[in-house]
Amino acid sequence: MNKEMSIIDRIKDFHEELTAIRRDIHAHPELGMEEERTSDIVAEKLSSWGIEVHRGLGKTGVVGTLRIGNNLRSVGLRADMDALPIMEANSFEHRSKFDGKMHACGHDGHTAMLLGAARYLSETRNFDGCVHFIFQPAEEGLGGAKAMIEDGLFERFPCDTVYGMHNHPGLETGKFAIRPGAIMASGALFDIKITGVGAHGARPEAGIDPVVIGAHIITACQAIVSRNVSAKDTAVLSFTQMHAGDAYNVIPEEAHIMGTARTFSSDVMEKIETNMRRTVEGLASSMGAHATLDFRVEFMTTVNDPEETVFAADCAAELVGEENVERNMVQIMGSEDFSFMLNVSPGAYMRIGNGADSVHVHNPDYEFNDEIIPLGSSFLASVVETKLVKE
């Protein structure tokens, strides 16, 4: 316990600087593949601490490499950097300066925590091997992890194991949670295009109304999970957008519907797509229109390696005590593209409490809890010092 507590104490010495970095990033949010300013900050900080910097992976991704000794063992630590297209409702001084963009998921905090671990490890050098600090763009549905991997992430920066972490609103400050195996769902995004016949709003009989057809499609698809997916399986199908028309008195020619599907099984995801396609195309055709479905699986199921899950949980327990680590947390229906990294390299994805009363992510009132920055940084640093312990 003494070694790990000293990590926290040391990182607390620059907690104020990490908080300032986090709030600066929060005030200047950047959407996926646009994280130029954030990447500049990350690269400048890593370089100033004597860490080798590599840029341009996945367009705006950054990798910092720190090698101590001659041991060939290696560890990857990953944080995401992108914001969301949300109008922030908070009024504090560091609220977003850009309307329609907001760090509503805490990626600003994740970046700050990994920077904290990087600074600590560069100063103490208390490990034997190589650590790669992976700052990933475009986690929010734009494939940043996949883009970094396709740009040679693990060929250029081999990782025996890789670890990620996400803040968890509703979980008390000072607590961690994890589970072996599937921890977060796979995720698909879909677009439905309905083409009818436009008409005057006063003469609907002269047209084929794609808005009415879209409403029927949405309603009919609600039966897919309840009637086509086994009750033993878990699945979510949500319609989140519908766009059609520009005037009060015009029946539009087209309607567009968007949404997402989540499940822990590739077979269930395939079943959802098959039944959606039949429903969308068949229902539209029966009403005289034409409809197409573009169904894209954007996230794999996030699967924690059993051994690395135990290892990560043990590192957390050394920091906060066993009673503050949930080792078999409930699965999360949200998706995470860190899943692509875990599909290449074994590792684990940890949840850190953002506070029992924290507003949930993807909410315009959400705020990352700066109090947990030293704890999150300490966990990441402890993973390296324990996995790459000097022999």
C-alpha positions in Angstrom: 0.0 0.0 0.0 2.9 2.4 0.8 4.3 2.4 -2.7 0.9 3.1 -4.3 0.0 5.7 -1.8 3.2 7.5 -2.6 2.1 7.6 -6.3 -1.1 9.4 -5.3 0.9 11.8 -3.0 3.3 12.6 -5.8 0.7 13.2 -8.4 -1.3 15.4 -6.0 1.7 17.7 -6.1 0.7 18.6 -9.7 -3.0 18.1 -9.4 -3.7 21.8 -9.9 -1.8 21.8 -13.2 -3.7 18.7 -14.4 -7.0 20.3 -13.5 -6.0 23.4 -15.4 -5.2 21.3 -18.5 -8.5 19.4 -18.2 -10.5 22.6 -17.9 -8.7 24.2 -20.8 -9.5 21.2 -23.0 -13.1 21.3 -21.7 -13.4 24.9 -22.7 -12.1 24.2 -26.2 -13.9 20.9 -27.3 -13.1 19.3 -30.6 -15.1 16.7 -32.4 -13.7 13.4 -33.7 -10.8 13.7 -36.2 -10.7 17.4 -35.4 -8.6 17.2 -32.2 -5.8 19.4 -33.5 -5.5 21.7 -30.5 -5.9 18.9 -28.0 -3.3 16.9 -29.8 -1.0 19.9 -29.7 -1.4 20.2 -25.9 -0.8 16.5 -25.4 2.3 16.4 -27.6 3.8 19.6 -26.0 3.3 18.2 -22.5 4.7 14.8 -23.3 7.7 16.3 -25.1 8.4 18.7 -22.2 8.6 15.6 -19.9 11.2 13.9 -22.1 8.8 11.4 -23.6 9.2 10.5 -27.3 6.2 11.8 -29.3 4.6 10.4 -32.4 1.7 12.1 -34.2 -0.7 11.5 -37.0 -1.9 8.0 -36.2 -5.6 7.9 -37.0 -5.2 11.5 -38.3 -5.1 13.3 -34.9 -3.9 10.6 -32.6 -0.8 10.9 -30.4 1.5 8.2 -29.0 4.1 8.9 -26.4 6.8 6.3 -25.8 8.9 6.0 -22.6 11.4 3.2 -22.4 13.4 2.5 -19.2 16.0 -0.2 -19.2 16.5 -2.9 -21.8 13.6 -5.2 -20.9 11.4 -5.9 -24.0 8.2 -6.0 -22.0 5.7 -3.3 -23.0 2.4 -1.8 -21.8 -0.1 0.4 -23.6 -2.3 3.0 -21.7 -5.1 4.6 -23.7 -7.2 7.7 -23.3 -9.7 9.3 -25.7 -9.7 13.0 -26.6 -12.9 13.9 -28.6 -16.0 15.8 -27.6 -19.6 15.5 -28.6 -22.0 17.7 -30.7 -24.0 18.8 -27.7 -24.9 22.4 -26.6 -23.5 22.7 -23.0 -25.9 23.8 -20.4 -23.4 24.5 -17.6 -22.5 28.0 -16.6 -19.1 27.6 -14.9 -16.1 29.6 -16.1 -14.6 26.8 -18.2 -17.8 25.8 -20.0 -17.4 25.2 -23.8 -16.5 28.3 -25.8 -18.0 26.7 -28.9 -21.8 26.4 -29.3 -22.8 22.9 -30.2 -19.7 21.2 -29.0 -19.1 19.9 -25.4 -17.0 17.4 -23.5 -20.1 15.6 -22.2 -18.4 12.2 -21.7 -15.3 13.1 -19.7 -12.7 12.5 -22.4 -11.1 15.8 -21.3 -10.7 14.1 -17.9 -9.4 10.9 -19.4 -6.7 12.8 -21.3 -5.7 14.7 -18.1 -5.4 11.5 -16.1 -3.2 9.8 -18.7 -1.0 12.9 -18.9 -0.7 12.7 -15.1 0.5 9.2 -15.3 2.9 10.1 -18.1 4.4 12.9 -16.1 4.8 10.8 -12.9 6.4 7.8 -14.8 8.8 10.1 -16.7 9.9 11.7 -13.4 10.2 8.5 -11.2 11.2 6.0 -13.9 10.4 3.2 -11.5 9.8 0.4 -14.0 11.7 -1.7 -16.4 10.4 -1.9 -20.0 8.4 0.3 -22.3 5.1 2.1 -21.9 3.1 3.6 -24.8 0.7 6.5 -23.9 -2.0 6.2 -26.5 -4.1 9.4 -27.0 -6.9 8.4 -29.3 -9.2 10.6 -31.4 -12.8 10.0 -32.5 -14.1 7.5 -30.0 -17.7 8.7 -30.3 -18.7 6.7 -33.3 -16.1 7.8 -35.8 -13.8 4.9 -35.5 -10.7 6.5 -34.0 -9.3 3.2 -32.4 -9.8 1.4 -35.7 -8.1 4.2 -37.6 -5.0 4.1 -35.3 -4.8 0.4 -35.6 -5.0 0.6 -39.4 -2.2 3.2 -39.3 0.0 0.6 -37.7 -0.4 1.4 -34.0 0.5 -2.1 -32.6 3.1 -2.8 -35.3 4.9 0.4 -34.5 4.2 0.4 -30.8 3.8 -3.3 -29.7 2.0 -3.8 -26.5 2.0 -7.0 -24.5 -1.1 -5.7 -22.8 -3.2 -2.6 -23.1 -5.5 -0.8 -20.6 -8.2 1.8 -20.8 -10.4 3.6 -18.3 -13.6 5.6 -18.3 -15.3 7.7 -15.6 -18.5 6.2 -14.2 -21.3 8.6 -13.0 -23.3 7.1 -10.3 -20.3 5.2 -8.8 -18.9 6.9 -5.7 -15.7 8.9 -5.8 -12.8 6.7 -4.7 -14.3 3.5 -6.2 -13.4 1.4 -9.2 -15.5 -1.2 -11.1 -14.7 -3.9 -13.7 -15.7 -7.3 -14.8 -14.1 -10.2 -16.8 -15.3 -10.9 -20.3 -17.9 -8.7 -22.0 -18.2 -5.5 -20.2 -19.7 -3.2 -22.9 -22.0 -3.9 -25.8 -21.2 -4.0 -29.5 -22.9 -1.1 -31.3 -24.4 -0.5 -34.7 -25.5 2.7 -36.3 -28.2 2.8 -38.9 -29.7 5.1 -41.5 -33.1 4.5 -43.1 -34.1 6.5 -46.3 -37.7 6.5 -47.3 -38.7 7.8 -50.7 -42.4 8.6 -51.3 -44.2 11.1 -53.5 -44.4 14.7 -52.4 -47.7 16.5 -52.4 -49.6 19.5 -51.0 -50.4 19.1 -47.3 -54.0 19.6 -48.1 -54.1 16.9 -50.7 -52.3 13.8 -49.2 -54.1 11.5 -51.5 -52.0 12.9 -54.4 -48.8 11.7 -52.7 -47.2 8.9 -50.8 -46.3 10.2 -47.3 -42.8 9.1 -46.1 -43.4 10.7 -42.7 -46.4 8.4 -42.0 -44.5 5.4 -43.4 -41.5 6.3 -41.2 -43.7 6.4 -38.1 -45.1 2.9 -39.0 -41.5 1.6 -39.5 -40.4 3.0 -36.1 -43.4 1.4 -34.4 -43.1 -1.9 -36.1 -39.4 -2.2 -35.3 -40.1 -1.9 -31.6 -41.3 -5.6 -31.8 -37.9 -6.8 -33.1 -36.3 -7.0 -29.6 -39.4 -8.3 -27.9 -40.4 -10.8 -30.6 -37.3 -11.8 -32.6 -34.6 -11.8 -29.9 -34.6 -14.4 -27.2 -35.5 -13.3 -23.7 -32.2 -14.8 -22.6 -30.3 -12.3 -24.7 -29.8 -8.6 -24.1 -30.5 -6.1 -26.9 -31.4 -2.4 -27.4 -32.8 -0.8 -30.5 -33.3 2.9 -30.4 -34.5 5.4 -33.0 -32.8 8.7 -32.2 -33.4 11.0 -35.2 -36.1 11.6 -37.9 -35.8 14.3 -40.5 -38.3 15.2 -43.2 -39.7 18.2 -44.9 -39.2 21.9 -44.7 -42.7 23.4 -44.7 -46.0 23.2 -42.8 -48.0 22.6 -45.9 -45.8 20.3 -47.9 -45.7 16.5 -47.7 -42.0 15.8 -48.4 -40.6 13.4 -51.0 -38.2 11.8 -48.5 -37.7 11.0 -44.8 -34.6 10.0 -43.0 -34.5 8.0 -39.8 -31.3 7.2 -37.8 -30.6 5.3 -34.6 -28.5 2.6 -32.9 -28.6 -1.0 -31.9 -26.6 -2.6 -29.0 -26.0 -6.2 -28.0 -23.3 -8.5 -26.5 -23.7 -11.1 -29.3 -22.8 -10.9 -33.0 -25.5 -13.4 -33.7 -28.1 -11.2 -32.1 -26.8 -8.2 -33.9 -27.2 -10.0 -37.2 -30.7 -11.0 -36.2 -31.6 -7.4 -35.5 -30.3 -6.3 -38.9 -32.1 -9.0 -40.8 -35.4 -8.3 -39.2 -35.0 -4.5 -39.5 -34.2 -4.9 -43.2 -37.3 -7.0 -43.8 -39.5 -4.6 -41.8 -38.2 -1.4 -43.4 -38.3 -2.6 -47.0 -41.5 -4.7 -46.7 -43.5 -2.1 -44.9 -42.5 0.7 -47.2 -43.3 -1.4 -50.2 -46.7 -2.3 -48.9 -47.5 1.4 -48.6 -46.3 2.3 -52.1 -42.9 3.7 -51.2 -39.3 2.6 -51.4 -37.0 2.4 -48.4 -33.3 1.4 -47.9 -31.5 0.5 -44.7 -27.8 1.2 -44.1 -26.8 -0.8 -41.0 -23.2 -0.5 -39.8 -21.6 -2.3 -36.9 -19.2 0.4 -35.6 -18.2 -1.0 -32.2 -17.2 -4.5 -31.2 -18.2 -6.0 -27.8 -15.6 -4.7 -25.3 -14.1 -7.9 -23.8 -11.8 -7.9 -20.8 -9.1 -10.6 -20.6 -9.9 -12.6 -17.4 -6.3 -12.5 -16.2 -5.7 -8.9 -17.0 -9.1 -8.0 -15.3 -7.8 -9.6 -12.1 -4.5 -7.8 -12.5 -6.2 -4.4 -13.0 -8.6 -4.9 -10.1 -5.7 -5.9 -7.9 -3.9 -2.6 -8.8 -7.0 -0.6 -8.0 -7.4 -2.5 -4.7 -3.9 -1.6 -3.7 -4.8 2.0 -4.1 -8.3 2.2 -2.5 -8.8 -1.1 -0.7 -10.6 -4.2 -1.8 -13.9 -2.9 -0.4 -13.8 -0.1 -2.9 -13.4 -2.3 -6.0 -16.3 -4.0 -7.7 -14.9 -7.0 -9.6 -18.1 -8.2 -11.3 -20.0 -5.1 -12.2 -23.1 -5.1 -14.3 -22.6 -5.1 -18.0 -23.1 -1.7 -19.8 -25.2 -1.4 -22.9 -23.1 1.5 -24.1 -20.3 0.8 -26.6 -16.7 1.7 -26.6 -14.2 1.5 -29.5 -11.4 0.6 -27.2 -12.9 -2.8 -28.0 -10.9 -2.8 -31.2 -7.6 -2.5 -29.3 -8.6 -5.3 -26.9 -9.3 -7.4 -29.9 -5.7 -7.0 -31.0 -3.9 -7.0 -27.6 -5.1 -8.6 -24.3 -5.9 -6.1 -21.6 -8.7 -4.6 -19.5 -11.1 -1.7 -19.4 -11.6 -0.1 -16.0 -14.4 2.2 -14.7 -13.6 4.9 -12.1 -16.3 6.5 -10.0 -17.2 10.1 -11.0 -19.4 10.5 -8.0 -22.7 9.1 -6.8 -24.6 12.2 -7.7 -22.8 12.9 -11.0 -24.9 13.7 -14.0 -24.7 10.9 -16.5 -22.6 11.2 -19.7 -24.0 12.6 -23.0 -26.0 15.1 -21.0 -25.7 18.9 -21.5 -25.3 19.3 -17.7 -22.5 16.7 -17.3 -19.2 17.6 -15.7 -16.1 15.6 -15.1 -15.1 15.4 -11.5 -11.6 16.9 -11.1 -11.2 15.4 -7.7 -10.6 11.9 -9.2 -7.7 13.0 -11.5 -4.9 12.0 -9.1 -6.6 8.7 -8.4 -7.1 7.8 -12.1 -3.5 8.8 -12.9 -2.2 6.8 -10.0 -4.1 3.7 -11.2 -2.6 4.0 -14.6 0.9 4.5 -13.2 0.5 1.6 -10.8 -0.5 -0.7 -13.7 2.9 0.2 -15.4 5.0 -0.1 -12.2 3.4 -3.4 -11.3 3.4 -5.0 -14.8 6.9 -3.8 -15.6 8.3 -4.1 -12.1 12.1 -3.9 -11.9 13.6 -7.4 -11.4 
